[in-house]
Amino acid sequence: MRLTLSLCEGFHWLSEVVPINSTSRNPQHIRPLDALAAADSSTRLKAALAIGTHPEPGFVDALIERCAIEPDFFVRDMLTWALTRLPSEITVPRLRAELRSERAQARSQALHTLSKIGDSEAWPAITRALLHDADDEVARSAWRAAVVLVPDGEKEELAAQLATQFGRGDRELRLSLSRALVALGDVIEPVLRTAMASHDPAVRAHAAATRRLLRDPDAGFDLAVEQARRVVALGPDREETTAC
């Protein structure tokens, strides 16, 4: 069940849990931090909302640690929002460290949060290992973060790295990759041409679908995939002209 809260509800709940001007070592902080680990997801959601409504640096570690294990999507999203409310000079170094975690969700959520913060200082932490991560959610989050953070001068290299993932995963994962590549713009044309000449029909079809989306974003991914499959079925000699 989707949980939604107004900011007014968050303010009211916060007033019942912790006074606003307490310090990070104050015992008054115990209740909202405990609430982040409550069994009830709505309580955890309210806790994240309350902390984000009145952000304090002392909460950053607890928020990041909870991101790594939180099972509820909507709570994770609120945790990310709470982290974006804190100064990036505090959150970004901690999130970058989290990218080395052995826990896949920790890496994925840290990447997602870095993409929302949008601080270019995080770009060097988006490594090839993350872009190629064996866990699909980590890789997907890395693709999204990379296209947000990449400097203009490194877009071509990023496109080349992303193109190595053509044909990977199910429909949703392939759509995520296509969207990430399309977000880079026309710089992806060379890697699309290369991929469309691949011996792997799945790679060719995925690249052709991505190219169609680049040229016609309103076409829709499923239509682009279906058209790309027909193109691939014609053989590599006719693929280039038919896909235009």
DAPE-V77936 format. One record per residue. RES is the residue in one small letter. SS is DSSP state (h for helix, s for strand, l for the rest). Layout:
res=RES ss=SS
res=RES ss=SS
This chain:
res=m ss=l
res=r ss=l
res=l ss=l
res=t ss=l
res=l ss=l
res=s ss=l
res=l ss=h
res=c ss=h
res=e ss=h
res=g ss=h
res=f ss=h
res=h ss=h
res=w ss=h
res=l ss=h
res=s ss=h
res=e ss=h
res=v ss=h
res=v ss=l
res=p ss=l
res=i ss=l
res=n ss=l
res=s ss=l
res=t ss=l
res=s ss=l
res=r ss=l
res=n ss=l
res=p ss=h
res=q ss=h
res=h ss=h
res=i ss=h
res=r ss=h
res=p ss=h
res=l ss=h
res=d ss=h
res=a ss=h
res=l ss=l
res=a ss=l
res=a ss=l
res=a ss=l
res=d ss=l
res=s ss=h
res=s ss=h
res=t ss=h
res=r ss=h
res=l ss=h
res=k ss=h
res=a ss=h
res=a ss=h
res=l ss=h
res=a ss=h
res=i ss=h
res=g ss=h
res=t ss=h
res=h ss=l
res=p ss=l
res=e ss=l
res=p ss=h
res=g ss=h
res=f ss=h
res=v ss=h
res=d ss=h
res=a ss=h
res=l ss=h
res=i ss=h
res=e ss=h
res=r ss=h
res=c ss=h
res=a ss=l
res=i ss=l
res=e ss=l
res=p ss=l
res=d ss=l
res=f ss=h
res=f ss=h
res=v ss=h
res=r ss=h
res=d ss=h
res=m ss=h
res=l ss=h
res=t ss=h
res=w ss=h
res=a ss=h
res=l ss=h
res=t ss=h
res=r ss=l
res=l ss=l
res=p ss=l
res=s ss=h
res=e ss=h
res=i ss=h
res=t ss=h
res=v ss=h
res=p ss=h
res=r ss=h
res=l ss=h
res=r ss=h
res=a ss=h
res=e ss=h
res=l ss=l
res=r ss=l
res=s ss=l
res=e ss=l
res=r ss=l
res=a ss=h
res=q ss=h
res=a ss=h
res=r ss=h
res=s ss=h
res=q ss=h
res=a ss=h
res=l ss=h
res=h ss=h
res=t ss=h
res=l ss=h
res=s ss=h
res=k ss=h
res=i ss=h
res=g ss=l
res=d ss=l
res=s ss=h
res=e ss=h
res=a ss=h
res=w ss=h
res=p ss=h
res=a ss=h
res=i ss=l
res=t ss=l
res=r ss=h
res=a ss=h
res=l ss=h
res=l ss=h
res=h ss=l
res=d ss=l
res=a ss=l
res=d ss=l
res=d ss=h
res=e ss=h
res=v ss=h
res=a ss=h
res=r ss=h
res=s ss=h
res=a ss=h
res=w ss=h
res=r ss=h
res=a ss=h
res=a ss=h
res=v ss=h
res=v ss=h
res=l ss=h
res=v ss=l
res=p ss=l
res=d ss=h
res=g ss=h
res=e ss=h
res=k ss=h
res=e ss=h
res=e ss=h
res=l ss=h
res=a ss=h
res=a ss=h
res=q ss=h
res=l ss=h
res=a ss=h
res=t ss=l
res=q ss=l
res=f ss=l
res=g ss=l
res=r ss=l
res=g ss=l
res=d ss=l
res=r ss=h
res=e ss=h
res=l ss=h
res=r ss=h
res=l ss=h
res=s ss=h
res=l ss=h
res=s ss=h
res=r ss=h
res=a ss=h
res=l ss=h
res=v ss=h
res=a ss=h
res=l ss=h
res=g ss=h
res=d ss=h
res=v ss=h
res=i ss=h
res=e ss=h
res=p ss=h
res=v ss=h
res=l ss=h
res=r ss=h
res=t ss=h
res=a ss=h
res=m ss=l
res=a ss=l
res=s ss=l
res=h ss=l
res=d ss=l
res=p ss=h
res=a ss=h
res=v ss=h
res=r ss=h
res=a ss=h
res=h ss=h
res=a ss=h
res=a ss=h
res=a ss=h
res=t ss=h
res=r ss=h
res=r ss=h
res=l ss=h
res=l ss=h
res=r ss=h
res=d ss=l
res=p ss=h
res=d ss=h
res=a ss=h
res=g ss=l
res=f ss=h
res=d ss=h
res=l ss=h
res=a ss=h
res=v ss=h
res=e ss=h
res=q ss=h
res=a ss=h
res=r ss=h
res=r ss=h
res=v ss=h
res=v ss=h
res=a ss=h
res=l ss=l
res=g ss=l
res=p ss=h
res=d ss=h
res=r ss=h
res=e ss=h
res=e ss=h
res=t ss=h
res=t ss=h
res=a ss=h
res=c ss=l
